Amino acid sequence: MNLKQTSGIILLLFLFVGGVGGGYLYFSKVIPQEKAASEETANNTKSVDLLSLRIYYPVGDQLQMEERRPPKRTGSTAIAEAAVDEYLKGSAVATIPYLPRGARLLGIYKGTDGMLYIDLSDEFRRNFQGDVFAEFLLLKGLYESIISNVQDIQDIKILIEGKETETLGGHLFLLYPLKDMVSHEQ
């Protein structure tokens, strides 16, 4: 081998090692940045996939609105279900002594007449402790939490364990829809 061939081989070797080293540095810097950018986009997408709900809790002698951000759901029945679930969790800032403990949503059904039927567990009735005003605010908060988040319903009817119940705490009749009882709209 002569000097020209040896120097050509050495030059190719340097170029090869330089290319491998440069490629390593490039990909070790660029790929993690792209990965971080895609993770940031995924996190932003997750925040976009949240539903914004207005939940009304009875506090003192009035209703107080809290915004909740559960996972996004589509359809009026699913949004109403999310609103009731959030309502039953209770307020994040205030304690509501007459919010029935252990109450669960069993189902939500939408009638063809625009009536939304909310089926709650018996704990909603059994564990309620309050006077007529507390019962009124509890039902009004539930009503307002649903009406303010779901647009295509006309009225709400409460069921307990799948059946009509005469009253929650002995003061207001649940045999009738809530709109006339708790709303000023007619």
C-alpha positions as CSV (number, residue, x, y, z in Angstrom):
1,M,0.0,0.0,0.0
2,N,1.3,3.4,-0.8
3,L,1.0,6.6,1.2
4,K,-1.9,7.9,-0.9
5,Q,-4.1,4.8,-0.2
6,T,-3.2,4.8,3.5
7,S,-4.1,8.5,3.9
8,G,-7.3,8.0,1.9
9,I,-8.3,5.1,4.3
10,I,-7.5,7.2,7.3
11,L,-9.5,10.1,6.0
12,L,-12.5,7.8,5.4
13,L,-12.1,6.4,8.8
14,F,-12.1,9.9,10.4
15,L,-15.2,10.9,8.3
16,F,-17.0,7.7,9.4
17,V,-16.1,8.2,13.1
18,G,-17.0,11.9,12.8
19,G,-20.4,11.0,11.2
20,V,-21.2,8.5,13.9
21,G,-20.2,10.9,16.6
22,G,-22.1,13.8,15.1
23,G,-25.2,11.6,14.5
24,Y,-25.1,10.5,18.1
25,L,-24.9,14.1,19.4
26,Y,-27.6,15.2,17.0
27,F,-30.1,12.5,17.9
28,S,-29.3,12.6,21.6
29,K,-30.2,16.3,21.6
30,V,-33.0,16.5,19.0
31,I,-35.0,13.3,19.9
32,P,-35.5,14.1,23.6
33,Q,-36.6,17.7,22.6
34,E,-39.1,16.2,20.2
35,K,-40.3,13.7,22.8
36,A,-40.7,16.5,25.4
37,A,-42.6,18.6,22.8
38,S,-44.9,15.6,22.0
39,E,-45.5,15.0,25.8
40,E,-46.3,18.7,26.3
41,T,-48.8,18.4,23.4
42,A,-50.3,15.3,24.9
43,N,-50.7,17.1,28.3
44,N,-52.3,20.1,26.5
45,T,-54.6,17.6,24.7
46,K,-55.5,16.1,28.1
47,S,-56.5,19.5,29.5
48,V,-58.6,20.1,26.4
49,D,-60.3,16.7,27.0
50,L,-61.8,18.0,30.3
51,L,-65.4,19.1,30.7
52,S,-66.1,22.4,32.4
53,L,-69.1,22.0,34.8
54,R,-70.8,24.6,37.0
55,I,-72.0,22.9,40.2
56,Y,-74.2,24.7,42.6
57,Y,-73.9,23.9,46.3
58,P,-76.1,25.2,49.1
59,V,-74.0,27.3,51.4
60,G,-75.7,29.2,54.2
61,D,-79.0,30.5,52.8
62,Q,-77.9,30.6,49.1
63,L,-76.3,28.6,46.3
64,Q,-72.6,28.9,45.6
65,M,-71.2,27.9,42.2
66,E,-68.0,25.9,41.9
67,E,-66.4,25.0,38.6
68,R,-65.4,21.3,38.2
69,R,-63.2,19.8,35.4
70,P,-64.0,16.1,35.1
71,P,-63.0,14.1,31.9
72,K,-65.0,15.2,28.9
73,R,-68.1,13.3,28.0
74,T,-70.4,13.7,25.1
75,G,-74.2,13.7,25.0
76,S,-76.6,15.4,27.3
77,T,-77.2,12.3,29.4
78,A,-73.5,11.8,30.0
79,I,-72.9,15.4,30.9
80,A,-75.9,15.3,33.3
81,E,-74.4,12.2,34.8
82,A,-71.1,14.0,35.3
83,A,-72.9,16.9,36.9
84,V,-74.7,14.7,39.4
85,D,-71.6,12.8,40.2
86,E,-69.7,16.0,40.9
87,Y,-72.7,17.3,43.0
88,L,-72.8,14.2,45.2
89,K,-69.0,14.5,45.9
90,G,-69.8,17.7,47.8
91,S,-68.2,21.1,47.8
92,A,-64.4,21.5,47.7
93,V,-64.5,24.6,49.9
94,A,-67.6,24.4,52.1
95,T,-69.0,21.7,54.2
96,I,-72.7,21.0,53.6
97,P,-74.1,19.3,56.6
98,Y,-77.3,18.1,55.0
99,L,-75.7,16.7,51.8
100,P,-76.6,13.0,52.2
101,R,-73.5,10.9,52.8
102,G,-73.0,7.8,50.7
103,A,-75.6,8.9,48.1
104,R,-74.8,7.5,44.7
105,L,-76.1,8.0,41.2
106,L,-77.7,4.8,40.0
107,G,-78.7,6.0,36.5
108,I,-80.0,8.9,34.4
109,Y,-82.7,8.4,31.8
110,K,-84.0,11.0,29.3
111,G,-87.7,10.8,28.4
112,T,-89.0,11.7,24.9
113,D,-90.7,14.8,26.4
114,G,-87.4,16.3,27.6
115,M,-87.8,15.1,31.2
116,L,-84.6,13.9,32.8
117,Y,-85.0,11.1,35.3
118,I,-82.3,11.0,38.0
119,D,-82.2,7.7,39.8
120,L,-80.4,8.0,43.2
121,S,-79.5,5.5,45.8
122,D,-81.7,5.3,49.0
123,E,-78.9,7.0,51.0
124,F,-79.9,10.2,49.3
125,R,-83.3,10.0,51.2
126,R,-82.2,8.1,54.3
127,N,-79.2,10.2,55.1
128,F,-80.8,13.6,54.5
129,Q,-81.0,15.6,57.8
130,G,-82.3,19.1,57.5
131,D,-85.3,21.3,57.6
132,V,-87.6,22.5,54.7
133,F,-85.1,25.2,53.7
134,A,-82.2,22.7,53.6
135,E,-84.2,20.3,51.5
136,F,-85.2,23.1,49.1
137,L,-81.6,24.3,48.7
138,L,-80.3,20.7,48.2
139,L,-82.9,20.0,45.4
140,K,-82.4,23.5,43.9
141,G,-78.6,23.0,43.8
142,L,-79.0,19.6,42.1
143,Y,-81.5,21.2,39.6
144,E,-79.3,24.2,38.9
145,S,-76.2,22.0,38.5
146,I,-77.9,20.0,35.8
147,I,-79.9,22.8,34.0
148,S,-76.8,25.0,33.8
149,N,-74.7,22.3,32.1
150,V,-77.3,20.5,29.9
151,Q,-79.3,22.5,27.4
152,D,-81.9,20.2,25.9
153,I,-83.9,19.1,28.9
154,Q,-87.2,20.6,30.0
155,D,-87.4,19.3,33.6
156,I,-86.0,16.9,36.2
157,K,-87.6,14.2,38.2
158,I,-85.9,12.5,41.1
159,L,-86.3,8.7,41.6
160,I,-85.0,6.8,44.6
161,E,-83.8,3.2,43.8
162,G,-85.7,3.4,40.5
163,K,-89.1,4.3,42.0
164,E,-91.0,7.5,42.6
165,T,-90.7,8.7,46.1
166,E,-93.1,11.0,47.9
167,T,-90.6,13.1,49.6
168,L,-86.9,13.5,50.5
169,G,-87.1,14.8,54.0
170,G,-90.8,15.1,54.6
171,H,-91.1,18.7,53.4
172,L,-91.2,18.8,49.6
173,F,-93.0,16.4,47.2
174,L,-90.7,14.5,44.8
175,L,-93.7,13.0,43.0
176,Y,-93.6,16.2,40.8
177,P,-90.8,17.5,38.6
178,L,-88.4,19.9,40.2
179,K,-88.8,22.9,37.9
180,D,-92.0,24.3,39.4
181,M,-90.7,23.6,42.9
182,V,-87.3,25.2,42.8
183,S,-87.1,27.5,39.8
184,H,-88.6,30.9,39.2
185,E,-89.1,30.1,35.5
186,Q,-92.5,28.9,34.5
